[in-house]
Amino acid sequence: MSYADKVFIDMCSDILENGVSTEGEKVRPHWEDGTLAYTVKKFGVVNRYDLRREFPAITLRKTAVKSATDEILWIWQQKSNNIKDLHSHIWDEWADEDGSIGKAYGYQLGVKHQYKEGMMDQVDRVIYDLKNNPFSRRIMTNIYVHQDLHEMNLYPCAYSMTFNVTQQKGEDRLTLNAILNQRSQDVLTANNWNVVQYAVLLHMLAQVCDMNVGELVHVIADAHIYDRHIPLVKELISRPVYDAPTFWLNPDIHDFYKFTRDDVKLENYVTGPQIKDIPVAI
């Protein structure tokens, strides 16, 4: 069993056994047929993944690492808010006729801000500080910008990253750790997808800053399972599990803006079958 499998199974079991239901409450999400989409939820879920030990892809079903990487690069590297720049259709429900999701996600990371060192966007500021001031406690991003929320087709779910560098005993290279803050998460459709893509991001930033990769801490304010997902989750967490895959990142890339989705792969990745036709609440 991979560690990610254990975390996922324990989290889902806890939500199903000890979570609270929103049934009957005023909720925003609904199903395609117009029915309100209720959830069973837990508040304040915190999961830790030590990326030095293994890559956190579940084996219960396949998480598509190239597609997950494509989306994280769309946000963090291209700083795009247009679905025409994506290779998948995961954002189609929230795009307008021009393909834009509004002033959300990549748009916010691409906005330049004035610093003492000059004008930089949030991504470039993170890379600058990791290279020049790695022990700063101010290395973070935030895309939940209240003044622009009315122009976002979907409020950011994963909205903040905080980076923290440590010096491990006996090691010459520094270690890069990060906290991913998420206000809300559809556990079945998005949990391991988000874990995988931010683990990839951490690996990439560590490589370009000549650091070792460390811990990814995932903080979810509202971790929920939708009512129509409950039987799917119960079946999923009862499946056989396998050993964690090995993560490969192209070692020749040392410029964050040179990475592509083809520079990552999972080796020896054995999984259970994919779940097809998962209903998505919007």
C-alpha positions in Angstrom: 0.0 0.0 0.0 1.3 3.4 -0.9 1.2 6.0 1.9 -1.1 8.1 -0.3 -3.6 5.2 -0.4 -3.6 5.0 3.4 -4.1 8.7 3.8 -7.0 8.7 1.2 -8.7 5.6 2.7 -8.5 6.9 6.2 -9.7 10.4 5.2 -12.7 9.0 3.3 -13.6 6.6 6.0 -13.5 9.4 8.6 -15.7 11.6 6.5 -18.3 8.9 5.9 -18.3 7.7 9.5 -17.9 11.0 11.4 -18.7 13.8 8.9 -21.8 16.0 9.0 -24.4 16.3 6.2 -25.5 19.5 4.5 -28.8 17.9 3.4 -31.6 20.4 3.8 -29.3 23.4 4.1 -29.0 26.2 1.6 -26.2 25.1 -0.7 -24.8 26.6 -4.0 -23.8 23.4 -5.9 -26.3 21.5 -8.0 -26.3 18.5 -10.3 -26.8 18.8 -14.1 -30.5 17.9 -13.6 -31.0 20.9 -11.3 -31.1 18.9 -8.0 -29.2 20.4 -5.1 -25.9 18.7 -4.5 -25.5 17.9 -0.8 -22.4 16.6 0.9 -21.0 14.8 3.9 -18.1 16.9 5.1 -15.3 17.3 7.6 -13.8 20.6 8.7 -10.1 21.1 8.9 -8.5 18.0 7.3 -4.7 18.1 7.3 -2.7 15.5 5.4 1.1 15.4 5.3 3.2 13.8 2.5 7.0 13.3 2.8 8.1 13.5 -0.8 11.5 12.3 0.1 10.0 8.8 0.9 7.6 8.3 -2.0 5.5 10.1 -4.6 1.9 10.6 -3.3 -0.1 9.0 -6.1 -2.9 6.7 -5.0 -3.0 3.2 -6.5 -6.8 2.6 -5.9 -7.3 4.2 -9.3 -5.0 6.0 -11.7 -4.2 9.7 -11.3 -3.1 11.1 -14.7 0.2 12.8 -13.8 0.7 14.4 -17.2 -2.8 15.9 -17.2 -2.4 17.1 -13.6 1.0 18.6 -14.5 -0.6 20.3 -17.6 -3.1 22.1 -15.4 -0.6 23.2 -12.7 1.7 24.5 -15.5 -1.3 26.3 -17.1 -1.8 28.1 -13.8 1.8 28.5 -12.5 3.9 28.7 -15.6 1.6 30.0 -18.4 -0.4 32.0 -15.8 -3.4 31.5 -18.1 -7.1 31.8 -17.4 -8.2 30.5 -20.8 -9.1 26.9 -21.3 -7.9 27.0 -24.9 -4.4 26.8 -23.4 -5.2 23.5 -21.7 -5.0 20.0 -23.2 -8.0 18.8 -21.1 -11.6 19.8 -20.6 -11.8 19.9 -16.8 -12.5 23.7 -16.8 -15.1 23.7 -19.6 -18.1 24.2 -17.3 -16.7 27.4 -15.9 -15.5 29.1 -19.1 -17.3 31.8 -21.1 -17.7 31.8 -24.9 -14.2 33.0 -25.3 -12.7 30.3 -23.1 -11.9 32.6 -20.2 -12.6 31.7 -16.5 -12.3 35.3 -15.5 -9.7 36.9 -13.2 -9.0 33.6 -11.5 -6.1 31.2 -10.9 -3.4 31.8 -13.5 -4.5 35.4 -14.0 -3.8 36.3 -10.4 -0.4 34.6 -10.4 0.6 36.7 -13.5 -0.2 40.1 -12.0 3.0 42.0 -11.4 3.5 43.7 -8.0 6.0 46.3 -6.9 8.8 45.0 -4.5 12.0 46.6 -3.4 13.8 44.5 -6.0 11.5 45.6 -8.8 8.2 44.4 -10.5 7.5 40.7 -10.2 4.5 38.4 -10.3 3.9 36.0 -7.5 5.6 33.0 -9.1 8.8 34.9 -10.0 8.8 36.3 -6.5 8.7 32.8 -5.0 11.6 31.7 -7.2 13.6 34.8 -6.5 13.2 34.4 -2.7 14.0 30.7 -2.8 17.2 31.4 -4.6 18.2 34.6 -2.8 16.5 34.6 0.6 15.6 30.9 1.2 15.0 31.2 5.0 12.5 33.9 4.6 9.1 33.1 6.3 7.3 35.3 3.7 7.6 33.0 0.6 4.0 32.5 -0.3 1.3 33.0 -3.0 -2.4 33.9 -2.6 -4.9 34.0 -5.5 -8.0 34.6 -3.4 -8.1 38.3 -4.2 -11.4 39.8 -2.9 -11.4 42.8 -5.2 -11.5 40.5 -8.2 -13.9 37.7 -6.9 -16.8 39.2 -8.8 -14.9 38.7 -12.0 -14.0 35.0 -11.4 -16.3 32.3 -12.9 -15.2 30.1 -9.9 -13.7 31.2 -6.7 -10.3 29.6 -6.2 -10.4 26.3 -4.3 -6.7 25.8 -3.8 -5.8 29.4 -3.1 -2.5 29.6 -1.3 0.9 28.1 -1.1 3.4 28.8 1.7 7.0 27.7 1.1 9.4 26.9 3.9 13.1 25.9 3.6 15.0 23.8 6.1 18.5 22.7 6.6 18.6 19.0 7.4 21.4 17.7 9.5 24.2 16.2 7.5 22.9 17.5 4.2 24.6 20.2 2.1 21.6 21.1 0.1 18.6 22.8 1.5 15.2 21.1 1.7 12.0 22.7 0.2 8.7 22.2 2.0 5.3 23.7 1.3 1.8 24.0 2.6 -1.2 24.0 0.2 -4.2 25.7 1.6 -7.6 24.8 0.1 -10.9 26.3 1.1 -13.0 23.4 -0.3 -12.5 20.1 -2.0 -14.6 17.5 -3.8 -12.6 14.5 -2.4 -13.6 11.9 -5.0 -12.8 14.0 -8.1 -10.1 16.3 -6.9 -8.2 15.1 -3.8 -5.4 13.0 -5.3 -5.4 15.1 -8.4 -4.5 18.2 -6.3 -2.0 16.3 -4.2 -0.2 15.0 -7.3 0.0 18.3 -9.1 1.3 20.2 -6.2 3.8 17.5 -5.4 5.0 17.9 -9.0 5.2 21.6 -8.5 7.3 21.2 -5.4 9.6 18.8 -7.2 10.0 21.3 -10.0 10.7 24.3 -7.8 13.2 22.3 -5.7 15.1 21.2 -8.8 15.3 24.7 -10.3 16.5 26.1 -7.0 19.0 23.3 -6.4 17.2 22.0 -3.3 16.0 18.6 -2.1 12.3 18.1 -2.0 10.7 17.8 1.4 7.2 17.7 2.9 3.9 18.8 1.3 1.3 19.6 3.8 -2.3 19.8 2.5 -4.8 21.7 4.6 -8.5 21.5 3.5 -11.0 23.6 5.3 -14.1 21.8 3.9 -13.3 18.2 2.7 -16.5 16.7 1.4 -18.0 13.8 -0.4 -21.1 14.6 -2.5 -24.2 12.5 -1.9 -24.2 10.9 -5.4 -20.5 10.0 -4.9 -20.9 8.1 -1.6 -21.4 4.6 -3.2 -18.5 5.3 -5.6 -16.2 6.2 -2.7 -17.2 3.2 -0.7 -16.4 0.9 -3.6 -13.1 2.8 -4.3 -11.7 2.5 -0.8 -12.5 -1.2 -0.6 -10.2 -2.0 -3.5 -6.8 -3.7 -3.4 -3.8 -1.4 -3.1 -0.3 -1.5 -4.5 3.2 0.0 -3.9 3.7 3.6 -4.7 5.1 4.5 -8.1 8.5 6.1 -8.8 8.4 9.7 -9.9 10.7 10.9 -12.7 11.3 14.5 -13.5 13.6 15.5 -16.4 16.9 16.2 -14.7 18.1 18.4 -17.5 15.5 21.2 -16.8 16.7 24.0 -14.5 14.5 26.8 -15.7 10.9 26.6 -14.3 9.6 28.1 -17.6 11.1 25.3 -19.6 9.1 22.4 -18.0 6.4 20.7 -20.0 3.9 18.0 -19.2 6.3 15.5 -21.0 9.0 16.2 -18.4 7.2 14.1 -15.8 6.2 10.4 -15.6 5.3 7.8 -13.0 7.2 4.5 -13.3 6.0 1.1 -12.0 2.5 2.6 -11.5 0.1 -0.2 -10.9 -3.5 0.8 -10.2 -7.1 -0.4 -10.0 -9.5 0.5 -12.8 -10.7 4.1 -13.4 -14.2 5.1 -12.3 -16.1 6.3 -15.3 -18.9 8.9 -15.6 -18.5 10.5 -12.2 -21.2 13.1 -11.8 -19.8 16.6 -11.3 -21.6 19.1 -9.2 -21.5 22.7 -10.5 
